[in-house]
Amino acid sequence: MALFESYERRIDKVNAALKEYGISSCEEALKICEEKGFNPYNMVKEIQPIAFENACWAYTCGAAIAVKKGSNTAAEAAENIGIGLQAFCISGSVAEDRKVGLGHGNLGAMLLRDETKCFAFLAGHESFAAAEGAIGIVKNANKARQTPLRVILNGLGKDAAQIISRINGFTYVQTQFDYSSGEVKVVKEKAYSNGERANVRCYGADDVREGVAIMHLEGVDVSITGNSTNPTRFQHPVAGTYKKECNEQNKKYFSVASGGGTGRTLHPDNMAAGPASYGMTDTMGRMHSDAQFAGSSSVPAHVEMMGFLGMGNNPMVGATVAVAVATAQALK
């Protein structure tokens, strides 16, 4: 029985990558990790329960490679996990072309280094995938950092932000934007838990200008856009405008676009183009991003369609951090 989705299209490439590090199979990769006291397969399922089998096995293989390479820092482990993720990209796919597996590994490494102070999920608050990713990060990243990483959610709608905060135990931060001065002020904060989840600060904005002001308020260093809701009205315009203003201020800002890929939110003029079309959200992501991922921020099937893994890009960020920290701890 096939271990995971699109097994026949992936397994030769996966086995070749594993062989390079002296690992004979996916099953041996899991055994290597379990012998070190952690189980990446289960960790992936804990972060996004609806993730596909191929996501669980990709992280397992990536972690085993990291173990074989002696990755005793979490940032190094994340980069090496990316090698395993890249091996699962289907040949000729959008994901392989963009090196999305390596990109996820490098993004995880960035969040595990102290140079990155604040990470933002720039997403529609209707997407629980941003929350899943945030939880994965706050539960694990600071085990490997000297200074705690600040994690925020920044999306459209104050009511939505409060609801997502209450459900997930985050801290809701209510802001008010002054359109004449361009300043944003914090009106009130409400923590909906006493634990580590309260360290996630959740903002709701009325429009793009307020969203950009929130990014400046928190001094965001790295962000990933969501694609689930309002992508052309909020996420991509906020990231692009903030990027421009950071450039003007000589501030370093790394923007990741969770790009829709082919066939998503197509412009009517491109409808006949099929795979030749970038799609509207994908096009917008290309205008501001330093790294362009493939598929939805939340829906596993859509990321799988791009030739990558059956896991939303946002929860994948949490999975990379969680598995990388576990790998590094296992080698100490």
C-alpha positions as CSV (number, residue, x, y, z in Angstrom):
1,M,0.0,0.0,0.0
2,A,1.3,3.5,-0.9
3,L,2.5,5.4,2.1
4,F,1.3,8.8,0.9
5,E,-0.5,10.7,-1.9
6,S,1.0,10.7,-5.4
7,Y,3.5,8.0,-4.2
8,E,4.5,6.8,-7.6
9,R,5.3,10.4,-8.8
10,R,7.4,11.1,-5.7
11,I,9.1,8.0,-4.3
12,D,12.1,7.8,-6.7
13,K,13.1,11.4,-6.0
14,V,12.5,10.9,-2.3
15,N,14.6,7.7,-2.1
16,A,17.4,9.3,-4.1
17,A,17.5,12.2,-1.6
18,L,17.5,9.8,1.4
19,K,20.1,7.6,-0.1
20,E,22.5,10.5,-0.3
21,Y,22.4,10.6,3.5
22,G,22.6,6.9,4.1
23,I,18.8,6.4,4.7
24,S,17.2,3.5,2.9
25,S,13.5,4.4,3.1
26,C,10.8,6.6,4.6
27,E,10.2,4.0,7.2
28,E,13.9,4.0,8.2
29,A,13.7,7.8,8.4
30,L,10.9,7.5,11.0
31,K,12.9,4.9,12.9
32,I,15.9,7.3,13.0
33,C,13.7,10.1,14.5
34,E,12.0,7.8,17.0
35,E,15.3,6.4,18.2
36,K,16.2,10.1,19.0
37,G,13.0,10.5,21.0
38,F,10.7,12.5,18.7
39,N,8.1,11.7,16.0
40,P,7.8,14.3,13.2
41,Y,4.8,12.4,11.7
42,N,2.7,13.0,14.8
43,M,3.9,16.6,15.2
44,V,2.6,17.5,11.7
45,K,-0.8,16.0,12.5
46,E,-1.0,17.9,15.8
47,I,-0.4,21.2,14.0
48,Q,-2.8,20.7,11.1
49,P,-5.0,17.6,11.7
50,I,-6.3,17.6,8.1
51,A,-2.8,17.5,6.7
52,F,-2.2,14.8,4.1
53,E,0.1,11.8,4.6
54,N,2.7,13.1,2.3
55,A,3.2,16.2,4.6
56,C,3.8,13.9,7.6
57,W,6.3,11.8,5.7
58,A,8.1,14.8,4.1
59,Y,8.8,16.2,7.6
60,T,9.9,12.8,8.8
61,C,12.3,12.4,6.0
62,G,13.6,16.0,6.4
63,A,14.1,15.5,10.1
64,A,16.0,12.3,9.5
65,I,18.3,14.1,7.1
66,A,18.8,16.8,9.7
67,V,19.7,14.1,12.2
68,K,22.2,12.5,9.8
69,K,23.8,15.9,9.2
70,G,24.2,16.5,12.9
71,S,22.0,19.6,13.0
72,N,22.5,20.6,16.7
73,T,21.0,24.1,16.2
74,A,17.3,24.6,15.4
75,A,18.1,27.0,12.5
76,E,20.5,24.5,10.9
77,A,17.9,21.7,11.4
78,A,15.2,23.8,9.7
79,E,17.5,24.3,6.6
80,N,18.2,20.6,6.4
81,I,14.5,19.7,6.9
82,G,14.0,21.8,3.7
83,I,16.1,19.3,1.8
84,G,13.6,16.6,2.7
85,L,10.6,18.8,1.8
86,Q,12.1,19.7,-1.5
87,A,12.5,16.0,-2.4
88,F,8.7,15.6,-2.1
89,C,8.1,18.3,-4.8
90,I,6.8,16.6,-8.0
91,S,9.2,16.9,-10.9
92,G,8.1,19.7,-13.3
93,S,5.6,21.2,-10.8
94,V,5.2,24.8,-9.8
95,A,6.5,23.8,-6.3
96,E,9.7,22.3,-7.7
97,D,10.2,25.3,-10.0
98,R,10.0,27.7,-7.0
99,K,12.1,25.5,-4.7
100,V,9.3,25.7,-2.2
101,G,10.6,22.9,0.1
102,L,14.0,24.7,0.5
103,G,12.1,28.0,0.9
104,H,10.1,26.6,3.9
105,G,13.2,25.3,5.5
106,N,14.9,28.7,5.1
107,L,11.9,30.6,6.4
108,G,11.8,28.3,9.5
109,A,15.5,29.0,10.0
110,M,14.9,32.7,9.8
111,L,12.4,32.5,12.6
112,L,14.7,30.5,14.8
113,R,17.5,33.1,14.6
114,D,17.6,36.1,16.9
115,E,18.0,38.6,14.1
116,T,14.3,38.2,13.4
117,K,12.4,40.0,16.1
118,C,8.8,39.9,14.9
119,F,7.0,37.6,12.5
120,A,3.5,38.3,11.1
121,F,0.9,36.1,9.6
122,L,-0.7,38.7,7.2
123,A,-3.9,36.8,6.7
124,G,-7.6,36.9,6.7
125,H,-8.7,36.1,10.3
126,E,-11.3,33.8,8.9
127,S,-8.5,31.4,8.2
128,F,-7.7,29.1,11.1
129,A,-4.5,28.0,9.3
130,A,-2.8,31.2,10.4
131,A,-3.8,30.4,14.0
132,E,-2.5,26.8,13.6
133,G,0.8,28.1,12.3
134,A,1.1,30.7,15.1
135,I,0.5,28.2,17.8
136,G,3.1,25.9,16.4
137,I,5.7,28.7,16.5
138,V,5.0,30.1,19.9
139,K,5.0,26.6,21.5
140,N,8.5,25.9,20.1
141,A,10.5,28.8,18.6
142,N,11.6,30.3,21.9
143,K,13.2,27.1,23.1
144,A,15.9,27.7,20.5
145,R,16.2,31.5,20.7
146,Q,17.9,33.9,23.2
147,T,15.2,36.5,22.8
148,P,11.6,35.6,22.4
149,L,10.1,35.9,18.9
150,R,7.1,38.2,18.7
151,V,4.3,36.6,16.6
152,I,1.3,38.6,15.4
153,L,-1.7,38.1,13.2
154,N,-2.7,41.1,11.1
155,G,-5.9,40.9,9.0
156,L,-9.0,42.6,7.9
157,G,-11.8,43.1,10.4
158,K,-11.7,43.9,14.1
159,D,-14.6,41.6,15.0
160,A,-12.9,38.7,13.2
161,A,-9.7,39.4,15.1
162,Q,-11.4,39.3,18.4
163,I,-13.3,36.1,17.6
164,I,-10.1,34.3,16.4
165,S,-8.3,35.5,19.6
166,R,-11.0,34.3,21.9
167,I,-11.2,30.9,20.2
168,N,-7.5,30.3,20.2
169,G,-6.5,32.0,23.4
170,F,-4.6,34.9,21.7
171,T,-4.3,38.5,22.9
172,Y,-6.7,40.7,20.9
173,V,-5.2,44.2,20.3
174,Q,-7.8,46.8,19.3
175,T,-6.4,49.7,17.3
176,Q,-7.7,53.0,16.1
177,F,-6.2,54.6,13.0
178,D,-6.1,58.4,12.5
179,Y,-6.5,59.0,8.8
180,S,-5.3,62.6,9.0
181,S,-2.0,61.9,10.8
182,G,-1.5,58.4,9.6
183,E,-0.9,57.2,13.2
184,V,-2.3,54.1,14.7
185,K,-3.0,53.8,18.5
186,V,-3.7,50.8,20.7
187,V,-7.1,51.3,22.3
188,K,-7.2,48.2,24.4
189,E,-5.7,44.7,24.8
190,K,-7.4,41.6,26.0
191,A,-5.6,38.3,26.6
192,Y,-7.9,35.2,26.2
193,S,-5.6,32.8,28.0
194,N,-2.8,32.8,30.6
195,G,-0.5,30.5,28.6
196,E,1.9,30.7,25.7
197,R,-0.9,31.3,23.2
198,A,-1.5,34.7,24.8
199,N,1.9,35.7,23.4
200,V,0.3,35.8,19.9
201,R,-1.0,39.3,19.4
202,C,-4.0,39.5,17.0
203,Y,-4.9,42.7,15.2
204,G,-7.8,43.6,13.0
205,A,-7.6,46.5,10.6
206,D,-10.3,48.5,8.8
207,D,-8.3,48.8,5.6
208,V,-4.9,48.6,4.0
209,R,-3.6,51.9,5.5
210,E,-4.3,50.7,9.0
211,G,-2.8,47.3,8.2
212,V,0.4,48.9,7.1
213,A,0.5,51.1,10.2
214,I,0.1,48.0,12.4
215,M,3.1,46.4,10.6
216,H,5.2,49.5,11.5
217,L,3.9,49.6,15.0
218,E,5.2,46.0,15.6
219,G,8.3,46.5,13.5
220,V,7.6,43.3,11.5
221,D,10.8,41.7,10.1
222,V,9.3,38.7,8.3
223,S,5.8,38.0,7.2
224,I,3.8,35.5,5.1
225,T,0.6,36.5,3.3
226,G,-2.5,34.5,3.4
227,N,-4.5,33.8,0.3
228,S,-7.8,32.7,1.8
229,T,-9.8,35.8,2.0
230,N,-9.6,39.4,0.7
231,P,-6.2,38.8,-0.9
232,T,-6.5,41.6,-3.4
233,R,-8.1,44.0,-0.9
234,F,-5.7,43.5,2.1
235,Q,-2.9,41.0,2.4
236,H,-0.9,41.6,-0.7
237,P,-1.4,45.4,-0.8
238,V,-0.3,45.6,2.9
239,A,2.8,43.6,2.3
240,G,3.7,45.5,-0.9
241,T,3.1,48.9,0.7
242,Y,5.0,48.0,3.9
243,K,7.9,46.7,1.7
244,K,8.1,50.0,-0.2
245,E,8.1,52.0,3.1
246,C,10.7,49.7,4.7
247,N,12.9,50.3,1.6
248,E,12.6,54.0,2.0
249,Q,13.6,53.7,5.7
250,N,16.5,51.3,5.0
251,K,14.7,48.7,7.2
252,K,15.2,45.0,6.3
253,Y,11.9,43.2,5.7
254,F,11.5,39.7,4.2
255,S,8.2,39.2,2.5
256,V,6.9,35.7,1.8
257,A,3.9,35.3,-0.5
258,S,1.7,32.3,-0.1
259,G,1.0,32.5,-3.8
260,G,-2.2,31.0,-5.3
261,G,-0.3,29.5,-8.2
262,T,-2.0,28.5,-11.4
263,G,-5.7,28.5,-11.7
264,R,-6.6,30.5,-8.6
265,T,-8.5,33.8,-8.7
266,L,-7.9,34.1,-12.5
267,H,-8.5,37.4,-14.2
268,P,-11.2,37.0,-16.9
269,D,-8.6,37.8,-19.6
270,N,-6.5,34.8,-18.6
271,M,-9.2,32.2,-18.3
272,A,-8.2,30.4,-21.4
273,A,-4.5,30.3,-20.5
274,G,-4.7,27.4,-18.0
275,P,-1.4,26.7,-16.5
276,A,0.2,29.6,-18.3
277,S,-1.7,32.0,-16.1
278,Y,-0.3,33.1,-12.8
279,G,-3.6,34.0,-11.4
280,M,-4.3,37.4,-9.7
281,T,-3.2,36.5,-6.2
282,D,0.0,34.9,-7.6
283,T,0.7,38.0,-9.7
284,M,0.3,40.3,-6.7
285,G,2.6,38.1,-4.6
286,R,5.3,38.4,-7.2
287,M,5.3,42.1,-6.9
288,H,6.4,42.2,-3.3
289,S,7.8,38.9,-2.2
290,D,11.3,37.8,-1.5
291,A,10.0,34.2,-1.6
292,Q,7.0,32.9,-3.4
293,F,5.3,29.7,-2.1
294,A,2.8,27.7,-4.0
295,G,-0.8,27.1,-3.2
296,S,-3.1,28.1,-0.4
297,S,-2.2,29.4,3.0
298,S,-4.7,27.1,4.5
299,V,-6.1,24.3,2.2
300,P,-3.9,21.2,2.0
301,A,-5.4,20.0,-1.3
302,H,-4.5,23.3,-3.0
303,V,-0.9,23.1,-2.0
304,E,-0.8,19.5,-3.1
305,M,-2.2,20.6,-6.5
306,M,0.9,22.8,-6.9
307,G,3.1,19.7,-6.6
308,F,4.1,20.2,-3.0
309,L,2.6,18.8,0.2
310,G,-0.9,18.4,1.5
311,M,-0.6,21.0,4.2
312,G,-1.5,24.7,4.3
313,N,1.5,27.1,3.9
314,N,0.7,28.8,7.2
315,P,0.6,25.7,9.4
316,M,3.6,24.4,7.5
317,V,5.6,27.3,9.0
318,G,4.6,26.1,12.4
319,A,5.5,22.5,11.5
320,T,9.0,23.5,10.3
321,V,9.8,25.4,13.5
322,A,8.4,22.6,15.7
323,V,10.2,19.8,14.0
324,A,13.4,21.7,13.7
325,V,13.5,22.5,17.5
326,A,12.7,18.9,18.3
327,T,15.5,17.7,16.0
328,A,18.1,20.0,17.5
329,Q,17.1,19.1,21.1
330,A,17.3,15.4,20.3
331,L,21.0,15.9,19.2
332,K,22.1,17.8,22.3
